[in-house]
């Protein structure tokens, strides 16, 4: 009788224990016992002007193959103070291997949005970061050097026009479809080099990674002659400099 009683009690306890473990498995959150990660810094317009009272959100992007695509995860949100300071805290289970480079379909990384604008992306997602300086201005001081090689006399066109429309190298050209192109231009001569320093406006102002807080890739288009420019292939350029200066060398032979 006692043996039957204890056997029944053991079976009941085993079933209860099994149900409890099953419930835990279903409710298990992989981030529940993870480490706290802090990302903080200042949101700036330029080197002197902070952006205060800006609501910003930190997002984890999973960039996988199409079959394994995962939705972005909102990690935290904050509003900048009078000095543009922000701070995010989230948990990572150390299974997420962040990357500071873009371009791979397997890249995972952090993305920061201010309003509807992405201002940095592809930052490692499992490391603490402090004293970040994120600049939102798209203006940049550019030192441009163009090596022409053996090129007949003509006009050089480049798709990063000076900000100052009165600049001697600023021009607007209209194509056959009526589209207005704002361009940098200069008269080209054989065996000569064109050198110019001016302020221009970036087309893609966000940051990727931490290499001197580098800008994201920009699209370059240039050629000798306007017709050639319209048919020129687009190339890429990653501006360097902190926060918005760079030296760019272009060669045409």
N, C-alpha and C positions, 0 to 999 in steps of 0.2 A: 504493500500500500504506500509506504513511504517512498519507495523507489519510483513508483508511478507518479506520485505527487511531485518529486524533485525533477523527474524527467519532463513533466508538463510545464513546470516553472522555468526550467532551462530553455525549452523551446519557445515559450512566450517572451522571455528576455531576449533571446536571439532574434526573434521577429521584430521586436520593438527597436533593438539596436540597429538592425538592418534598415528599418524605415527611417530612423534618425539620420544615418549616414547617407541614405539616398536623398533625403531632403536637403542636407548640407551640400551635397554635390550639385543639386539643381540650383541652389542659391549662391554658390561660391562665386565670389568676385575676385578676379585675378589681381586687381589693384588694391584689394583690401589690406593686405599685409606688406604692401610695397614701401619703398623709401620715398621720403618727401624730397622733391626737387624744387628749387627756387630759381626763377628767371626774373631779373630786375634790371632797371636802367632808366634812361631818360629819353623821352620822345621830343625831338628837336625839329624846328623848321630849318634852321641853318646853324652855323656855329655859335650864334649869339642869342637866338630866340627859341625859348621852350614853348611847347604846345600844352597848355593847361586845360583841365576839365574835358579831356578827350576820352570817350569810352572806347576801350580797346579789348580785344579778345585773343586768347592764345589757343591755337588749334593744332591737333596732331593729325598730319596727313599720312595715310597709307597709300603708297603708289605701288601696286602689285600688277600681276598679269590680270587680264580681264576676268578670268575664271575665279580669281581669288580676291577680287576688288573688295575693299572694306571702306565703309563710310568714314569721313573725317570725325574726329572726336573733339568736342569742346572741352578743354582742360580747365580753363579759368578765365575770369574777366576782371577788369579793373578800370578805374578812372584816374587819369593822370592828375597830380597835384599842381600847385602853382609853378613848380620847377620842372614840370613835365615828367616827374618820377612815376614809375609804375612798378608793380611787383606781382608776380604770379607764383602760386604754389600748387603743385599737383603731385600725383604719385606715379612712380614707374616701377614695373616689376622686373626691370633689367632685362627683359626679353626684347624690348624695343631698341634696336640699334640705330640710333640717329645718324644722319649724314649731313655734311656741310657742302655737298655738291649736288646739283640737280642733273637731270638728263636720263637717269636710269629708271626703268619701270619698276625696279625693286627698291627704290629709295624710300626711306621713311624719314620724316622730319617735321620740325615745328614751323608753324606759320602764324604770323601776327597780323591781325586786321584792325585798322582804324576806320570806323564807319564801314563803307563798302570797298575800301581799298586795302590790298595786301601791301604791307610795307617791309616785311622780311619773310623769307621762306627758307626751307631746307636746312634749318639749324638742328644740331644734334638734340635728340629728345630725352636722353638719359644722363645729362650732365647739368650741374649747377652753373649758372652764368650770372654775373653781377657787373655793374658799371657799364652796361651796354649804352651806346649812343646811337640812336636810330634817327636819321635825318630824312625828312619827307620832301625837301625841295628837289625840284628837277633841274635847277640851273647848275651849270658846271663851267669852270674855267678850263679851257682847252688850249694846249699848245700843239698846233698842227704843223706837221712837216710833210710835204708832198714831193717825192723824188720822181721826176718825169722821165728820166732816161732819154731815149731818142724819140721824142714826140713832136709832131708838126705843130706849128703855132695854132692855137685854138683856145677855147675856154673850158676850164675845169669846173665841174659841178659836183656838189657834195651835199648829202641830205641833212646835215646838221648846220642850220643857218645861225648866224649871230643873233643874239637876243635883241640887240640894238638894231632897229630897222634902218638907221642912218649910217650904220657901219659900211665902209667902202666895199666890203665883200658880201654884203647882203643883197639878194635879188629875189624877185618873184617871177616865176615863169608859168605860163598857162599851156597845158597840152591840148591836143585835138579834141579831147572830151570835155574841155572847159574846166578841168581841175587845176587849182592853183598850187604850185610847188614853191615853198619857201626854202631857199638854198643858200649855201656858201658858194661863191664863184670867184675865180681868179683867172687872169690871162696866162696861158701856158706858153712857154718858149722852149725850144730844144735845148737839152743839156743844162737845164736850170732847175733849181729847187724853190718851191713856194713855202714860205714860213709865215705863219700867222698865229697870233694869240688873241683869243676873244672868249666871251661868255656865250654859251649855247644852252639849249634846253634838251634834256634827255627825254627819250620816248618811253623808257621803262625804268622808272626811278627806284625800284625796290632793291633791297639788299639780299644777298645770298651768302651765307657762310661768314667766316671771321677773318679772312686774309685781308688785313687792313680795312675791314668793313667794306668789302668790295661790292660794287653794284652788280645787278643782274646783267645778263647779256643784252646788248643793244644791237639793232639792225643797221648795217652800213650799206650805203649805196652811193657809188661815185663813178664818174667817167669823164672822158674828154668829149665835149659836145653834148648838147641837150638831148638830141635824139638817141645818142649812145647811152646817156644816163637813164632815159626812160626804159631802155631795153637791158640795162645792166642787171647782173645777178645780185641778189642780196647776200651780204656776208655778215658775220657776227663779230662783236667786239665786247670785251668785258672791261669797262672803265675801272681803273684803279685810283688810289688816292683817298685821303681822308679829310673831309668827307666828300668833296666834289671838285677835285682837280685831276687832270690826267694829261699825259703826253701821248699823242697818236701819230704814228708814222705810216704814210701810204706811199706805195711805189707803183708807178705805171710805166711800163716799158713799151 
